[in-house]
C-alpha cells in the first residue's frame, strides 16, 4: 500500500528544524519521496503504517505528530474538486488541515466522513477535547468579516480558505483548538501536487 505522510509544525520559524529531502534519501528503501520543505512525503512499497511511522520518527531530532493517510484518500479528495463554487483569487489561499484522528459522530447525525454544513458553531471555553465536528461553515472571526473559513470536514481532512492577511495566522491556529485534535495544514496546491504524483506513478 502507498501512503502520504504529513509532519506537524516542522521548519516553522526557528523550531523543529529538519531536512525532509535528507530524510527521504536516508529512507530510500521505503520509496520515500519528499515534497516541499515542511515535511510532506509519499511512500510506496510493502511497508505498514506503523513501520513507516517508526522509521520516520527515528530520523527526526525532535518529537512531532506524524499524520499518515492511505494514498487513495488523497487521490479521492483531489478528484472531488471540493472548492468548486468557493471564492478564489490572489488574496485567498485554499488549504487542507490533516487531523491526527477522525472526529467522532456529532449530534447533527452525520459521521466524520460526511461534509457537514450548517450555521457557525461555538465551543465553550475550557471544554475538554471533544473530538467532535462543529457545525459548518465555521467563519473566523465572524461570518460577515471572515479571515479563515472552514467549509467542510471529510474524514481526516478539514477544508477551508484564509485571506492573505497577517491576522489570519492566529485564526488558523484556532481550528485545532476548536476541533480538539492535533492538525497540520497544507496549501491545496500541495495536495493537488501529491495527488498528481500518486496518479502518475500508479
Long-range contacts (C-beta under 8 A, 24 or more apart in sequence): 1-70, 1-71, 2-42, 2-43, 2-44, 2-45, 2-70, 2-71, 2-198, 3-42, 3-43, 3-44, 3-47, 3-49, 3-52, 3-68, 3-69, 3-70, 3-71, 4-40, 4-41, 4-42, 4-43, 4-68, 4-69, 4-70, 4-71, 4-73, 4-74, 4-194, 4-198, 5-39, 5-40, 5-41, 5-42, 5-43, 5-52, 5-56, 5-66, 5-67, 5-68, 6-39, 6-40, 6-66, 6-67, 6-68, 6-69, 6-98, 6-184, 6-186, 7-38, 7-39, 7-40, 7-56, 7-60, 7-64, 7-65, 7-66, 7-67, 7-184, 8-39, 8-64, 8-65, 8-66, 8-67, 8-100, 8-182, 8-183, 8-184, 9-64, 9-65, 9-184, 10-38, 10-39, 10-64, 11-37, 11-38, 11-39, 12-38, 16-62, 16-64, 18-59, 18-60, 18-61, 18-62, 23-56, 23-59, 23-60, 26-59, 27-55, 27-56, 27-59, 30-55, 33-197, 35-190, 35-193, 35-194, 35-197, 36-190, 38-186, 40-186, 40-190, 40-194, 42-71, 42-194, 42-197, 42-198, 44-201, 65-100, 65-182, 65-184, 67-98, 67-99, 67-100, 67-156, 67-184, 69-98, 69-156, 71-198, 73-155, 73-156, 73-157, 74-191, 74-194, 74-195, 74-198, 75-195, 75-198, 75-199, 77-154, 77-157, 77-191, 77-195, 78-191, 78-192, 78-194, 78-195, 79-195, 82-151, 82-152, 82-154, 82-159, 83-151, 83-159, 83-161, 83-188, 86-151, 86-161, 87-161, 90-164, 91-163, 91-164, 92-161, 92-162, 92-163, 92-164, 93-161, 93-162, 93-163, 93-164, 93-187, 93-188, 94-159, 94-160, 94-161, 94-187, 94-188, 95-159, 95-160, 95-161, 95-162, 95-172, 95-185, 95-186, 95-187, 95-188, 96-157, 96-158, 96-159, 96-185, 96-186, 96-188, 96-191, 97-157, 97-158, 97-160, 97-175, 97-176, 97-183, 97-184, 97-185, 97-186, 98-156, 98-157, 98-158, 98-183, 98-184, 98-185, 98-186, 99-156, 99-157, 99-158, 99-179, 99-181, 99-182, 99-183, 100-156, 100-181, 100-182, 100-183, 101-131, 101-156, 101-181, 102-155, 102-156, 103-131, 103-132, 103-133, 103-153, 103-179, 103-181, 104-130, 104-131, 104-132, 105-132, 106-132, 106-133, 108-133, 108-135, 112-153, 112-155, 113-154, 113-155, 114-153, 114-154, 115-152, 115-153, 115-154, 116-152, 116-153, 117-151, 117-152, 123-178, 127-180, 128-180, 129-180, 129-181, 130-180, 131-179, 131-180, 131-181, 132-180, 133-179, 134-178, 134-179, 138-175, 138-178, 140-171, 140-174, 141-171, 147-171, 148-172, 148-174, 148-175, 150-175, 158-183
